[in-house]
């Protein structure tokens, strides 16, 4: 995926997130989502969290792509061994995230994270975008065994779009 396409999808997700949060009723936000154990509100936070996580992933790729061969493979294997605790923490973190931030706070954080990712992506050289590392494929269906920095910039919107389809908000199911 080219740089401009990723920038466009980041902006699309940012605008969509605002539309979803701003148009949802309190009752809709409390409804269960489709295919998860979260409410719509909790799932929206989880969708935001996917973008927040990318800042750390970018740092890891920058570091581990410079390490000797095999280091990122062993690191990914260690993370894969911790898949079960990761999923528990991931689930529990989203239970209270929306409550802690509030909807306006979630929107502010979303805007800030998208601005940071976009600015960072613009500054990356083609060489840097081609650097990569192995990933814990058990953690997320959109993690590939080996991902480049370019793949990591694209990842959160794949994650976002996947979970958007699970929302049971009127706006999400009719747009």
The 8 nearest C-alpha neighbors of each residue, nearest first, counted from 0:
[[1, 4, 2, 5, 149, 153, 150, 3],
 [0, 2, 4, 3, 5, 149, 6, 153],
 [1, 3, 5, 4, 6, 0, 120, 121],
 [4, 2, 6, 5, 1, 7, 0, 8],
 [3, 5, 7, 1, 6, 2, 8, 0],
 [4, 6, 8, 2, 7, 3, 153, 9],
 [7, 5, 3, 9, 4, 8, 117, 2],
 [8, 6, 4, 10, 5, 9, 3, 11],
 [7, 9, 11, 5, 10, 6, 12, 4],
 [10, 8, 6, 12, 7, 11, 5, 13],
 [9, 11, 13, 7, 8, 12, 14, 6],
 [12, 10, 8, 14, 13, 9, 15, 7],
 [11, 13, 15, 9, 10, 14, 16, 8],
 [14, 12, 10, 16, 11, 15, 9, 17],
 [13, 15, 17, 11, 16, 12, 10, 18],
 [16, 14, 12, 18, 17, 13, 11, 19],
 [15, 17, 19, 13, 18, 14, 12, 20],
 [18, 16, 14, 20, 15, 19, 21, 106],
 [19, 17, 15, 21, 16, 20, 22, 14],
 [18, 20, 16, 22, 17, 21, 23, 15],
 [19, 21, 17, 23, 18, 22, 16, 102],
 [22, 20, 18, 19, 23, 17, 24, 102],
 [21, 23, 19, 20, 18, 24, 170, 17],
 [24, 22, 20, 21, 19, 27, 28, 168],
 [23, 25, 27, 26, 28, 22, 21, 168],
 [24, 26, 28, 27, 29, 23, 40, 30],
 [25, 27, 29, 24, 28, 30, 23, 168],
 [28, 26, 24, 30, 29, 25, 168, 23],
 [27, 29, 40, 39, 25, 26, 30, 24],
 [28, 30, 26, 27, 38, 39, 40, 25],
 [31, 29, 27, 38, 28, 39, 32, 26],
 [32, 30, 38, 39, 37, 29, 33, 36],
 [31, 33, 166, 39, 38, 167, 165, 35],
 [32, 34, 165, 35, 166, 167, 31, 164],
 [33, 35, 165, 32, 36, 37, 31, 166],
 [36, 34, 37, 33, 32, 165, 31, 38],
 [35, 37, 38, 34, 31, 32, 33, 90],
 [38, 36, 35, 41, 42, 32, 31, 39],
 [37, 39, 31, 41, 32, 40, 30, 29],
 [38, 40, 28, 42, 32, 41, 166, 31],
 [41, 39, 28, 43, 38, 42, 29, 97],
 [40, 42, 38, 44, 43, 93, 37, 39],
 [41, 43, 45, 39, 44, 40, 37, 38],
 [44, 42, 46, 40, 45, 41, 39, 47],
 [43, 45, 47, 41, 42, 46, 97, 96],
 [44, 46, 48, 42, 47, 43, 93, 41],
 [45, 47, 43, 159, 49, 44, 48, 42],
 [48, 46, 44, 45, 49, 50, 109, 43],
 [47, 49, 51, 45, 50, 46, 52, 44],
 [50, 48, 52, 46, 47, 155, 51, 45],
 [51, 49, 155, 53, 48, 52, 47, 112],
 [52, 50, 48, 53, 49, 54, 112, 47],
 [51, 53, 49, 50, 54, 55, 48, 56],
 [52, 54, 56, 55, 50, 51, 57, 49],
 [53, 55, 57, 52, 56, 51, 58, 116],
 [56, 54, 58, 53, 57, 52, 59, 51],
 [57, 55, 53, 59, 58, 54, 60, 52],
 [58, 56, 60, 54, 55, 59, 53, 61],
 [57, 59, 61, 55, 56, 60, 62, 54],
 [60, 58, 56, 62, 57, 61, 63, 55],
 [59, 61, 57, 63, 62, 58, 64, 131],
 [60, 62, 58, 59, 64, 63, 57, 65],
 [63, 61, 59, 60, 64, 65, 58, 66],
 [62, 64, 66, 65, 60, 71, 59, 61],
 [65, 63, 131, 132, 60, 66, 62, 61],
 [64, 66, 63, 62, 67, 61, 130, 60],
 [65, 67, 63, 64, 70, 68, 62, 71],
 [68, 66, 70, 69, 65, 64, 63, 71],
 [69, 67, 70, 66, 71, 72, 64, 65],
 [68, 70, 72, 71, 73, 67, 66, 74],
 [71, 69, 73, 72, 68, 67, 74, 66],
 [70, 72, 74, 133, 73, 132, 69, 63],
 [71, 73, 69, 75, 133, 70, 74, 76],
 [74, 72, 76, 70, 71, 75, 69, 77],
 [73, 75, 71, 77, 76, 72, 70, 78],
 [76, 74, 135, 134, 78, 72, 77, 73],
 [77, 75, 79, 73, 74, 78, 72, 80],
 [78, 76, 80, 74, 79, 75, 73, 81],
 [79, 77, 75, 81, 80, 76, 135, 74],
 [78, 80, 135, 76, 82, 81, 77, 137],
 [79, 81, 77, 78, 82, 76, 83, 75],
 [82, 80, 78, 79, 83, 84, 85, 77],
 [83, 81, 85, 79, 80, 84, 138, 137],
 [82, 84, 86, 85, 81, 87, 80, 79],
 [85, 83, 87, 86, 82, 81, 88, 89],
 [86, 84, 82, 88, 83, 87, 89, 81],
 [85, 87, 89, 83, 84, 88, 90, 82],
 [88, 86, 84, 90, 89, 85, 91, 83],
 [89, 87, 91, 85, 90, 86, 92, 84],
 [88, 90, 86, 92, 87, 91, 85, 93],
 [91, 89, 87, 88, 93, 92, 86, 94],
 [90, 92, 88, 94, 93, 89, 87, 95],
 [93, 91, 89, 94, 90, 88, 95, 96],
 [92, 94, 96, 91, 45, 41, 95, 90],
 [95, 93, 91, 92, 41, 96, 90, 37],
 [94, 96, 98, 93, 97, 99, 92, 41],
 [97, 95, 93, 99, 98, 94, 44, 92],
 [96, 98, 100, 101, 44, 99, 95, 41],
 [97, 99, 95, 101, 96, 100, 94, 102],
 [98, 100, 96, 97, 101, 95, 104, 105],
 [101, 99, 104, 97, 98, 105, 96, 102],
 [102, 100, 104, 98, 97, 103, 99, 105],
 [101, 103, 105, 104, 106, 100, 97, 20],
 [104, 102, 106, 105, 101, 107, 100, 108],
 [105, 103, 100, 107, 101, 102, 106, 108],
 [106, 104, 102, 108, 103, 107, 100, 109],
 [105, 107, 109, 103, 104, 108, 110, 102],
 [108, 106, 104, 110, 109, 105, 111, 103],
 [107, 109, 111, 105, 110, 106, 112, 104],
 [108, 110, 106, 112, 107, 111, 105, 113],
 [111, 109, 107, 113, 108, 112, 114, 106],
 [110, 112, 108, 114, 109, 113, 115, 107],
 [111, 113, 115, 109, 114, 110, 108, 116],
 [112, 114, 116, 110, 115, 111, 117, 109],
 [115, 113, 111, 117, 112, 116, 110, 118],
 [114, 116, 112, 118, 113, 117, 119, 111],
 [117, 115, 119, 113, 118, 114, 120, 112],
 [116, 118, 120, 114, 119, 115, 113, 6],
 [119, 117, 121, 115, 120, 116, 114, 122],
 [118, 120, 116, 122, 117, 121, 115, 123],
 [119, 121, 117, 123, 122, 118, 116, 2],
 [120, 122, 118, 119, 123, 117, 2, 124],
 [123, 121, 119, 120, 124, 118, 117, 125],
 [124, 122, 120, 121, 127, 128, 119, 125],
 [123, 125, 127, 126, 128, 122, 121, 120],
 [124, 126, 128, 127, 129, 123, 149, 130],
 [125, 127, 129, 124, 128, 130, 123, 148],
 [126, 128, 124, 129, 130, 125, 123, 148],
 [129, 127, 148, 149, 125, 126, 130, 124],
 [128, 130, 126, 127, 147, 148, 125, 131],
 [131, 129, 147, 127, 128, 148, 64, 126],
 [132, 147, 130, 146, 64, 60, 148, 129],
 [131, 133, 145, 64, 71, 146, 60, 63],
 [132, 134, 145, 72, 144, 71, 75, 146],
 [133, 135, 75, 144, 136, 145, 142, 143],
 [136, 134, 75, 79, 137, 138, 78, 76],
 [135, 137, 142, 138, 134, 143, 144, 139],
 [138, 136, 135, 79, 139, 82, 140, 142],
 [139, 137, 136, 135, 82, 79, 140, 86],
 [138, 140, 141, 142, 137, 136, 135, 158],
 [139, 141, 142, 136, 138, 137, 143, 158],
 [142, 140, 139, 143, 154, 158, 157, 136],
 [143, 141, 136, 139, 140, 134, 144, 135],
 [142, 144, 145, 136, 146, 141, 134, 133],
 [143, 145, 134, 133, 136, 142, 146, 135],
 [146, 144, 133, 143, 132, 134, 131, 147],
 [147, 145, 131, 150, 132, 143, 133, 151],
 [131, 148, 146, 150, 130, 149, 129, 151],
 [147, 149, 128, 151, 150, 131, 130, 129],
 [148, 150, 128, 147, 152, 151, 153, 129],
 [151, 149, 147, 153, 148, 152, 146, 154],
 [150, 152, 154, 148, 153, 149, 147, 146],
 [153, 151, 149, 150, 154, 148, 155, 5],
 [152, 154, 150, 151, 155, 5, 156, 149],
 [153, 155, 151, 157, 156, 152, 150, 158],
 [156, 154, 158, 50, 157, 49, 153, 159],
 [155, 157, 159, 158, 154, 160, 153, 9],
 [156, 158, 154, 160, 155, 159, 161, 153],
 [159, 157, 155, 161, 156, 160, 154, 162],
 [160, 158, 156, 46, 162, 157, 161, 163],
 [161, 159, 163, 157, 162, 158, 156, 164],
 [162, 160, 158, 159, 163, 164, 157, 165],
 [161, 163, 165, 164, 159, 160, 158, 46],
 [164, 162, 160, 165, 166, 161, 159, 171],
 [163, 165, 162, 166, 161, 160, 171, 172],
 [166, 164, 33, 162, 163, 32, 34, 167],
 [167, 165, 32, 163, 168, 164, 39, 33],
 [166, 168, 32, 172, 169, 165, 33, 171],
 [167, 169, 171, 170, 166, 27, 172, 23],
 [168, 170, 172, 171, 173, 167, 23, 27],
 [171, 169, 173, 168, 172, 174, 19, 22],
 [172, 170, 168, 169, 173, 174, 166, 167],
 [171, 173, 169, 170, 174, 168, 167, 166],
 [174, 172, 170, 171, 169, 168, 167, 164],
 [173, 171, 172, 170, 169, 19, 15, 168]]
